[in-house]
Structure formats: C-alpha cells, structure tokens
Amino acid sequence: MTLFRVEHKDVLLYALEQLAMFRKAVAIDEISELLDREDEEIFLAAFKAIRLIDAKRSISIVLPHLASDIAGKRIAAMETLGKMSVFRDWKKFLPNLESTDPKVRKSAVINLVRIGKGRANK
C-alpha cells in the first residue's frame, strides 16, 4: 500500500501538504493519479502540491486537465500552471477564453496576465 492509496482522506491531504512543502518531486507520478479523483478537496490538494513542487516534468501531467469537463479542474489546472515558474506556454490557456463558464474564462485571463507579468519581470 502506498501513501496515496489510504482510505483516510485526512491522511491523504496531510501527505500531499507535506510533500509539497518539502518539494518532493519524486512523488509527482503518484500525485498525478489524484488529479483524476472526483473528490474536489483531493484533486485541489493534488494540484496545489504539484504547483508547489514546481517541477518541469509535471507540466505534461497538468496540461490535459485544461480541457476537463469539470470546470473546477480546468480552473485548478490553470492556477497550477500559471503559478509555476517552469511554465511559460501561455497559448495553452487560450481555448479557455471561449468557455461557456465565466469562472473558467476569468481564470484564463488571470493566469494569462500572471504569466505575462512573470515574463515582463525577467
């Protein structure tokens, strides 16, 4: 049994928090499995952990969620990528500007601006 297959949600959330805090990139593959969970609290914690670990290899794990049917996952994916120092491919956010969900569109704009600011300050 791995740490991310425990049945207790509180243990899972604490483990994600700790791995992110110590930037344990070795856990990215296991954390990525949690992005597909239906439980919003778990998938949001997984996105946050990936964002804080900020490893280049995690970009390909997050990108497919930009097209998720679940608006919360699309927003979390944009927030994750938008705050990662290793991600600069702002064009990946453009399809979300045409979403029917205003929260998704707003997140796309916020994260496009965030990436633009990051590039301007370098």
ChimeraX commands (.cxc) that place a marker at each C-alpha (Angstrom):
marker #1 position 0.00,0.00,0.00 radius 0.5
marker #1 position 1.33,3.41,-0.92 radius 0.5
marker #1 position 0.63,6.57,0.97 radius 0.5
marker #1 position -1.80,7.82,-1.67 radius 0.5
marker #1 position -3.95,4.70,-1.57 radius 0.5
marker #1 position -5.01,5.09,2.04 radius 0.5
marker #1 position -8.72,5.29,2.72 radius 0.5
marker #1 position -8.50,8.12,5.21 radius 0.5
marker #1 position -8.90,11.44,3.46 radius 0.5
marker #1 position -7.23,13.40,6.27 radius 0.5
marker #1 position -4.05,11.30,5.95 radius 0.5
marker #1 position -4.02,11.79,2.19 radius 0.5
marker #1 position -4.45,15.56,2.43 radius 0.5
marker #1 position -1.74,15.83,5.09 radius 0.5
marker #1 position 0.67,13.75,2.99 radius 0.5
marker #1 position 0.08,16.00,-0.03 radius 0.5
marker #1 position 0.68,19.10,2.05 radius 0.5
marker #1 position 3.93,17.73,3.49 radius 0.5
marker #1 position 5.29,16.53,0.15 radius 0.5
marker #1 position 4.55,19.91,-1.40 radius 0.5
marker #1 position 6.08,21.80,1.49 radius 0.5
marker #1 position 9.33,19.88,1.12 radius 0.5
marker #1 position 9.13,19.94,-2.70 radius 0.5
marker #1 position 9.37,16.19,-3.10 radius 0.5
marker #1 position 9.28,15.89,-6.90 radius 0.5
marker #1 position 9.76,12.14,-6.65 radius 0.5
marker #1 position 6.08,11.87,-5.72 radius 0.5
marker #1 position 4.71,13.61,-8.83 radius 0.5
marker #1 position 3.73,10.38,-10.60 radius 0.5
marker #1 position 1.69,9.22,-7.62 radius 0.5
marker #1 position 0.22,12.67,-7.02 radius 0.5
marker #1 position -0.87,12.79,-10.68 radius 0.5
marker #1 position -3.25,9.87,-10.06 radius 0.5
marker #1 position -5.10,12.03,-7.55 radius 0.5
marker #1 position -5.89,14.65,-10.19 radius 0.5
marker #1 position -8.44,12.22,-11.64 radius 0.5
marker #1 position -10.35,11.81,-8.38 radius 0.5
marker #1 position -13.90,13.12,-8.22 radius 0.5
marker #1 position -13.48,14.46,-4.68 radius 0.5
marker #1 position -12.84,18.18,-5.18 radius 0.5
marker #1 position -10.87,18.58,-1.95 radius 0.5
marker #1 position -8.46,15.83,-3.00 radius 0.5
marker #1 position -7.92,16.96,-6.58 radius 0.5
marker #1 position -7.45,20.58,-5.46 radius 0.5
marker #1 position -4.85,19.48,-2.90 radius 0.5
marker #1 position -3.09,17.44,-5.60 radius 0.5
marker #1 position -2.97,20.43,-7.97 radius 0.5
marker #1 position -1.63,22.61,-5.16 radius 0.5
marker #1 position 1.07,20.06,-4.32 radius 0.5
marker #1 position 2.18,19.91,-7.95 radius 0.5
marker #1 position 2.24,23.70,-8.14 radius 0.5
marker #1 position 4.40,23.99,-5.03 radius 0.5
marker #1 position 6.78,21.25,-6.16 radius 0.5
marker #1 position 7.15,23.29,-9.39 radius 0.5
marker #1 position 8.94,20.60,-11.42 radius 0.5
marker #1 position 9.13,20.84,-15.20 radius 0.5
marker #1 position 8.12,17.21,-15.65 radius 0.5
marker #1 position 4.77,17.88,-14.01 radius 0.5
marker #1 position 3.62,20.21,-16.82 radius 0.5
marker #1 position 2.62,17.31,-19.08 radius 0.5
marker #1 position 0.63,15.82,-16.21 radius 0.5
marker #1 position -1.40,19.00,-15.68 radius 0.5
marker #1 position -1.96,20.07,-19.31 radius 0.5
marker #1 position -4.73,17.53,-20.12 radius 0.5
marker #1 position -6.83,18.98,-17.29 radius 0.5
marker #1 position -7.08,22.30,-19.16 radius 0.5
marker #1 position -9.76,20.58,-21.24 radius 0.5
marker #1 position -11.54,18.78,-18.40 radius 0.5
marker #1 position -15.33,18.56,-18.40 radius 0.5
marker #1 position -15.20,19.67,-14.77 radius 0.5
marker #1 position -14.81,23.46,-14.54 radius 0.5
marker #1 position -13.11,23.22,-11.13 radius 0.5
marker #1 position -10.38,21.02,-12.59 radius 0.5
marker #1 position -9.85,23.38,-15.54 radius 0.5
marker #1 position -9.52,26.31,-13.17 radius 0.5
marker #1 position -7.19,24.40,-10.84 radius 0.5
marker #1 position -5.04,23.34,-13.81 radius 0.5
marker #1 position -4.74,26.96,-14.99 radius 0.5
marker #1 position -3.95,28.16,-11.47 radius 0.5
marker #1 position -1.32,25.45,-11.11 radius 0.5
marker #1 position 0.40,26.17,-14.41 radius 0.5
marker #1 position 0.00,29.93,-14.08 radius 0.5
marker #1 position 1.86,29.93,-10.75 radius 0.5
marker #1 position 4.63,27.54,-11.76 radius 0.5
marker #1 position 7.92,29.24,-12.58 radius 0.5
marker #1 position 8.75,26.48,-15.09 radius 0.5
marker #1 position 5.63,27.03,-17.26 radius 0.5
marker #1 position 5.52,29.77,-19.89 radius 0.5
marker #1 position 3.37,28.37,-22.73 radius 0.5
marker #1 position 0.55,30.89,-22.29 radius 0.5
marker #1 position -1.12,29.82,-25.55 radius 0.5
marker #1 position -2.37,26.68,-23.80 radius 0.5
marker #1 position -4.85,28.88,-21.89 radius 0.5
marker #1 position -6.43,30.46,-24.98 radius 0.5
marker #1 position -9.16,27.84,-25.58 radius 0.5
marker #1 position -10.47,28.51,-22.07 radius 0.5
marker #1 position -11.19,32.13,-23.02 radius 0.5
marker #1 position -14.11,30.77,-25.05 radius 0.5
marker #1 position -15.57,28.62,-22.29 radius 0.5
marker #1 position -19.27,28.94,-21.52 radius 0.5
marker #1 position -18.35,29.08,-17.81 radius 0.5
marker #1 position -17.49,32.65,-16.71 radius 0.5
marker #1 position -15.27,31.36,-13.88 radius 0.5
marker #1 position -13.16,29.40,-16.37 radius 0.5
marker #1 position -12.84,32.46,-18.62 radius 0.5
marker #1 position -11.86,34.62,-15.64 radius 0.5
marker #1 position -9.21,32.12,-14.55 radius 0.5
marker #1 position -7.78,32.05,-18.08 radius 0.5
marker #1 position -7.44,35.84,-18.10 radius 0.5
marker #1 position -5.93,35.97,-14.61 radius 0.5
marker #1 position -3.35,33.34,-15.44 radius 0.5
marker #1 position -2.50,34.82,-18.83 radius 0.5
marker #1 position -1.79,38.10,-17.04 radius 0.5
marker #1 position 0.19,36.27,-14.35 radius 0.5
marker #1 position 2.42,34.59,-16.93 radius 0.5
marker #1 position 2.81,37.89,-18.80 radius 0.5
marker #1 position 3.92,39.65,-15.63 radius 0.5
marker #1 position 6.44,36.90,-14.97 radius 0.5
marker #1 position 7.94,37.33,-18.42 radius 0.5
marker #1 position 7.99,41.13,-18.16 radius 0.5
marker #1 position 9.88,40.99,-14.85 radius 0.5
marker #1 position 12.72,38.88,-16.25 radius 0.5
marker link #1:1,2 radius 0.2
marker link #1:2,3 radius 0.2
marker link #1:3,4 radius 0.2
marker link #1:4,5 radius 0.2
marker link #1:5,6 radius 0.2
marker link #1:6,7 radius 0.2
marker link #1:7,8 radius 0.2
marker link #1:8,9 radius 0.2
marker link #1:9,10 radius 0.2
marker link #1:10,11 radius 0.2
marker link #1:11,12 radius 0.2
marker link #1:12,13 radius 0.2
marker link #1:13,14 radius 0.2
marker link #1:14,15 radius 0.2
marker link #1:15,16 radius 0.2
marker link #1:16,17 radius 0.2
marker link #1:17,18 radius 0.2
marker link #1:18,19 radius 0.2
marker link #1:19,20 radius 0.2
marker link #1:20,21 radius 0.2
marker link #1:21,22 radius 0.2
marker link #1:22,23 radius 0.2
marker link #1:23,24 radius 0.2
marker link #1:24,25 radius 0.2
marker link #1:25,26 radius 0.2
marker link #1:26,27 radius 0.2
marker link #1:27,28 radius 0.2
marker link #1:28,29 radius 0.2
marker link #1:29,30 radius 0.2
marker link #1:30,31 radius 0.2
marker link #1:31,32 radius 0.2
marker link #1:32,33 radius 0.2
marker link #1:33,34 radius 0.2
marker link #1:34,35 radius 0.2
marker link #1:35,36 radius 0.2
marker link #1:36,37 radius 0.2
marker link #1:37,38 radius 0.2
marker link #1:38,39 radius 0.2
marker link #1:39,40 radius 0.2
marker link #1:40,41 radius 0.2
marker link #1:41,42 radius 0.2
marker link #1:42,43 radius 0.2
marker link #1:43,44 radius 0.2
marker link #1:44,45 radius 0.2
marker link #1:45,46 radius 0.2
marker link #1:46,47 radius 0.2
marker link #1:47,48 radius 0.2
marker link #1:48,49 radius 0.2
marker link #1:49,50 radius 0.2
marker link #1:50,51 radius 0.2
marker link #1:51,52 radius 0.2
marker link #1:52,53 radius 0.2
marker link #1:53,54 radius 0.2
marker link #1:54,55 radius 0.2
marker link #1:55,56 radius 0.2
marker link #1:56,57 radius 0.2
marker link #1:57,58 radius 0.2
marker link #1:58,59 radius 0.2
marker link #1:59,60 radius 0.2
marker link #1:60,61 radius 0.2
marker link #1:61,62 radius 0.2
marker link #1:62,63 radius 0.2
marker link #1:63,64 radius 0.2
marker link #1:64,65 radius 0.2
marker link #1:65,66 radius 0.2
marker link #1:66,67 radius 0.2
marker link #1:67,68 radius 0.2
marker link #1:68,69 radius 0.2
marker link #1:69,70 radius 0.2
marker link #1:70,71 radius 0.2
marker link #1:71,72 radius 0.2
marker link #1:72,73 radius 0.2
marker link #1:73,74 radius 0.2
marker link #1:74,75 radius 0.2
marker link #1:75,76 radius 0.2
marker link #1:76,77 radius 0.2
marker link #1:77,78 radius 0.2
marker link #1:78,79 radius 0.2
marker link #1:79,80 radius 0.2
marker link #1:80,81 radius 0.2
marker link #1:81,82 radius 0.2
marker link #1:82,83 radius 0.2
marker link #1:83,84 radius 0.2
marker link #1:84,85 radius 0.2
marker link #1:85,86 radius 0.2
marker link #1:86,87 radius 0.2
marker link #1:87,88 radius 0.2
marker link #1:88,89 radius 0.2
marker link #1:89,90 radius 0.2
marker link #1:90,91 radius 0.2
marker link #1:91,92 radius 0.2
marker link #1:92,93 radius 0.2
marker link #1:93,94 radius 0.2
marker link #1:94,95 radius 0.2
marker link #1:95,96 radius 0.2
marker link #1:96,97 radius 0.2
marker link #1:97,98 radius 0.2
marker link #1:98,99 radius 0.2
marker link #1:99,100 radius 0.2
marker link #1:100,101 radius 0.2
marker link #1:101,102 radius 0.2
marker link #1:102,103 radius 0.2
marker link #1:103,104 radius 0.2
marker link #1:104,105 radius 0.2
marker link #1:105,106 radius 0.2
marker link #1:106,107 radius 0.2
marker link #1:107,108 radius 0.2
marker link #1:108,109 radius 0.2
marker link #1:109,110 radius 0.2
marker link #1:110,111 radius 0.2
marker link #1:111,112 radius 0.2
marker link #1:112,113 radius 0.2
marker link #1:113,114 radius 0.2
marker link #1:114,115 radius 0.2
marker link #1:115,116 radius 0.2
marker link #1:116,117 radius 0.2
marker link #1:117,118 radius 0.2
marker link #1:118,119 radius 0.2
marker link #1:119,120 radius 0.2
marker link #1:120,121 radius 0.2
marker link #1:121,122 radius 0.2
view
